[in-house]
Amino acid sequence: MALFVLSLDPLLRAVASHPRIRGFPMPGQDTIVVSAYADDISVFARNASSFREFLAIFDIYASLSGAQLNAAKSRAMRFGSFNDQLPLPIPFVDAVRVLGITFEQRGVSQRTWNEVVKRTTNALSSAAHFGLSMATKVTVVKTRAYAFACYVARVAIVPRRTANRLSSLVGCF
């Protein structure tokens, strides 16, 4: 498996740096084009022509590595005005989970933000029984309570309601 993961690097670099593959803007100035974890690859193509460019690169990679794109295990989700059909029989879905974050057409799903609040609540509840010093509480908040929130915030702006709820939880801790 490790060798396979290493062999993905040239594919991922080629896709990420391709000038005709348009990815998605992230908070700040970053744009995401491709993401991978183990043998799971997520491609963020803004339009069908970008996806076709990805397929052309993947075909070259597949001819050299023997890899295959499994259309039966693949899913596509439309963002914004992406109404084109894909050049493969990949079904469109309303939501997709990528590395623990559920995305919908409008962005990060409310389910994910609910999970952020739940994980924060659980982390603070489990630590509340120990009579911790203020310095240790700060460490708990930074390392346990806000860990998932910070992870999700790398790809989306935290909704005001969620931010207020998190502030309230930490304030009561």
N, C-alpha and C positions, 0 to 999 in steps of 0.2 A: 504494500500500500504506500509506503514512504517513497519508493521509487516512482510510482505513478503520480503522486502529488508533486514531486519534483519535476516530472515531465510536463506538468501543466503550466509551469512558469513561463515558457516561451509563448504559449497560447495566450495566457492572461496578459502578458506584456504587449503582444501584438494587437490584441483587441483594445486594451486601454489606451494605446498610443495611436490608434488608427485615426487619421484626420477626418474620414467620412462617417465615422460612427459617432452619432450624437447621443450623449448620455443625459442623465437628469441632474439638474442643479440641486445642490444641497444647501443647508443653511451656511451662510458665509459665502465663500467664493469657489468651493469645491464642486466638481461634477463627478458623479459616479457613472461608470460605464460597465464595469464588471466586478463581481465579488465572488470569492470562492472559499469554501471550507471543506477540507478533505476532497471528496470527488463530486461535491455539489457546487455547480456553477450557476450564478445568477447574472443574466445579461440585462442591462437597463438601456434599451434602445428607444429613442424618442419617436422613431417612425419606422415604417417598413423597409425603407432603403437602408437604414442603419442596421436593421436586423439581417437583411440580405448580405451586407458587407461582413457581418459577424459570421454568417453561414459560409461565405467564401473562405474566410480565414480558417474556420473550423474544418472545412473540407480538406485544406492543405494539411492541417494538423492531423486529421484522421487518417489521411493517406500515409503519413509517416509513422504514426503511433499505433494504428489499428483501433483507435477509440471510435465509439459510435454515439451519436446523439439519440437518446431513447425518447422518441416522440410520445410514447405511451405514458412515460413518467414525467413529461414536461408540461408546464402550465404557462399561460400567458395572461397578462392583465393589462387592460388599457388604462393609460393615464391621460388625462386631458383630452385632446382631440384626435388621438390615435384611432382612426376608424378603418385603417387598411386591413386587408386579410393577410395572414402570414403565409409564407411560401411552404409551410409544412403543416401537417394535420395536428396542430397543437391547439387544444381547447382553450378558450378564453374563460377566465374565472373572475368572480367579484372581489376576492381577497386572496392574498398569497402570504405565506409566512417565510421570512428569510432571516435566518440566524436569530430566531426568537422574537422577531418583530413582525407583527401582522400589518400588512399594507392593504389599503383599499384605494379606489380611484382618487379619492380626495386627499390621500396621504396616509399617515400612520393611523391605524384603526383605534377607535375608542377602547376596544378590548385591550389593546396594548397599554394605553394610559391607565386603565383600571388595574391592570397587572402591576404597573409601576406603583400605584398607591397601595395595592395589596402587599407587595413585597416590602415596601417601606414600613407599612404597619406591622407586619410580622417581625421584621428585623428589630424595630424599636420595642415591640412588646416583649420579645424574648430577652432583650438586654435590660429592660426596665426593672427586673427583679433583683439586680445585682448591686444596687446602691453605688453606682459608679461616680467617680469624680467628674467634674465638668470637662477636664482635658480628655478623659477616657470617653465621655459621651460624644465629644467632638470627633474623636477617632471613629467611634461606632457609626456616627452619621456619615462621615466621609467615606468609610470603607465598606460598610454593610448597607446602611439604610438608603443611601443615594446611589449605590453602584449601578443598579439597573436603570435608574432615571438618567444618569449621566450617559450610559451606553445608548439609550434611545434618543437622548437629546443630541447625539452626534448626527442623526439623520433627520430630525424634525424639531421644530420649535415647540417647547412644552406649552400646552394650552394654559391659559390664565387660571381656569378652574382647577386644573391638576396642580399647578404651581402653588395656588392658595392652599389646597388641601395638604400638600407636602409641608408647606411652611407651618401650618397648624399642627400637624403631627409632630414635627421637630420641636415646635414651641412648647408642646405639652410633655415632651420627653425630658 
